[in-house]
Amino acid sequence: MDPGSSTGPAEAGIEIIVADPAWRRFVRNPAALARRAAVMAGVPVTVVLSSDAHVKRLNARHRGRNKPTNVLTFEPQMPGGPGDIVLALGTVRREAHAAGKRPGHHLAHLVVHGALHLQGHEHDRAGDARQMEMAEAWLLRRLGVPNPWRGT
């Protein structure tokens, strides 16, 4: 666990786990950034900053897709409990590079994205996707992160 991942009173219900220490080479203080994004989204959550290999195993087990993905979100195991958001470092880095974004900005975006899923947002239909994108952009702006949807 990252030493910077303890939870203060204003952040109750939020835990950040840096499972893959390589996150620290690509994002300055990834636990603090993930925590800020989770706090901004306002949902109890455990954020796990992991590897592509770990996310690939989870994706195969829970979604039947034998490949890594950028973020997986898991509903709380009991009502009112925290959900889980698991991010894959390699995929997040590749996506950020391909889009010309800072890895830290992409990390914040994906934490917000996962938190919104935990709040019931979906993006399967165009109208729902637009609502979710607007919510993401608003929360990210409050974090000082550029709108990831601008120009798309």
C-alpha positions in Angstrom: 0.0 0.0 0.0 1.2 3.5 -0.8 2.2 5.5 2.4 0.2 8.4 1.0 -3.0 6.4 0.9 -4.4 6.7 4.4 -7.9 8.1 4.6 -8.7 11.3 6.5 -12.1 12.2 7.9 -13.2 14.1 4.8 -12.2 11.2 2.7 -14.0 8.4 4.6 -14.7 5.4 2.5 -11.9 6.1 0.0 -8.9 3.9 -0.2 -6.1 4.0 -2.7 -3.8 1.0 -3.3 -0.7 1.3 -5.5 -0.4 -2.4 -6.3 2.1 -1.8 -9.1 4.9 0.6 -7.9 5.7 1.4 -11.6 2.8 3.9 -11.4 5.1 6.2 -9.5 7.5 6.4 -12.4 4.9 7.7 -14.8 2.5 9.8 -12.6 3.7 12.1 -9.9 2.1 11.0 -6.6 -0.5 8.7 -8.2 -2.2 7.9 -4.9 -2.9 11.5 -4.1 -4.2 12.2 -7.6 -6.4 9.2 -7.6 -7.7 10.2 -4.1 -8.5 13.7 -5.3 -10.5 12.4 -8.2 -12.4 9.9 -6.0 -13.2 12.6 -3.5 -14.4 14.9 -6.2 -16.6 12.2 -7.6 -18.1 11.7 -4.1 -18.5 7.9 -3.9 -17.0 5.4 -1.4 -14.4 3.5 -3.4 -11.2 1.5 -3.3 -9.0 2.5 -6.2 -6.3 -0.1 -7.2 -3.5 1.1 -9.4 -2.4 -2.1 -10.9 -0.8 -3.7 -14.0 -2.1 -4.9 -17.3 -1.5 -8.5 -16.4 -3.6 -8.2 -13.2 -6.4 -6.3 -15.1 -6.3 -8.9 -17.9 -6.9 -11.7 -15.4 -9.8 -9.8 -13.8 -11.3 -8.9 -17.2 -11.1 -12.6 -18.2 -12.7 -13.8 -15.0 -15.5 -11.2 -14.7 -16.2 -10.1 -18.2 -15.0 -13.1 -20.3 -12.5 -10.9 -22.2 -9.0 -12.2 -22.1 -7.2 -8.8 -22.6 -6.3 -5.9 -20.4 -8.5 -2.8 -20.4 -7.9 0.7 -19.0 -10.4 0.5 -16.1 -12.6 -2.1 -14.4 -15.4 -1.1 -12.0 -16.9 -3.5 -9.5 -20.1 -2.8 -7.6 -20.0 -2.7 -3.8 -20.2 -6.2 -2.2 -22.7 -4.8 0.4 -25.1 -1.9 0.3 -23.4 1.4 1.2 -19.9 -0.2 1.0 -17.2 0.9 -1.3 -17.0 -0.2 -4.9 -13.7 -1.0 -6.6 -12.0 0.7 -9.5 -9.0 -1.1 -10.9 -6.7 0.6 -13.5 -4.1 -1.0 -15.7 -0.9 1.0 -16.0 0.3 -0.1 -19.4 -3.0 0.5 -21.0 -3.5 3.9 -19.3 0.0 4.9 -20.5 -0.6 3.8 -24.1 -3.9 5.5 -24.3 -2.6 8.8 -22.8 0.4 8.7 -25.2 -1.8 8.0 -28.2 -4.2 10.9 -27.3 -1.4 13.3 -26.4 -2.6 13.5 -22.8 -0.6 13.5 -19.6 -0.8 10.1 -17.9 -1.9 11.8 -14.6 -4.8 13.5 -16.4 -5.9 10.2 -18.0 -5.6 8.5 -14.5 -7.9 11.2 -13.0 -10.4 10.8 -15.9 -10.6 7.1 -15.5 -11.1 7.3 -11.7 -13.9 9.8 -12.3 -15.3 7.6 -15.1 -15.3 4.5 -12.8 -16.9 6.5 -9.9 -19.7 7.6 -12.2 -20.4 4.0 -13.2 -20.7 3.2 -9.5 -23.3 6.0 -9.2 -25.3 4.4 -12.0 -24.1 6.3 -15.1 -23.8 4.3 -18.3 -22.6 5.0 -21.8 -24.2 2.3 -24.0 -26.6 4.7 -25.7 -25.7 8.0 -27.2 -27.8 10.2 -24.9 -26.5 8.4 -21.8 -22.9 8.6 -23.1 -23.3 12.4 -23.6 -24.6 12.8 -20.1 -21.7 10.9 -18.7 -19.2 12.8 -20.7 -20.6 16.1 -19.5 -20.5 14.9 -15.8 -16.8 13.8 -16.4 -15.9 17.1 -17.9 -17.5 19.0 -15.1 -15.7 17.0 -12.4 -12.4 17.1 -14.2 -12.6 20.8 -14.7 -13.0 21.1 -10.9 -9.8 19.1 -10.6 -7.9 21.3 -13.1 -7.8 18.5 -15.7 -8.6 19.4 -19.3 -11.8 18.2 -20.9 -11.0 14.8 -22.4 -13.9 15.1 -24.8 -13.0 18.4 -26.3 -12.5 17.9 -30.1 -14.1 14.5 -30.2 
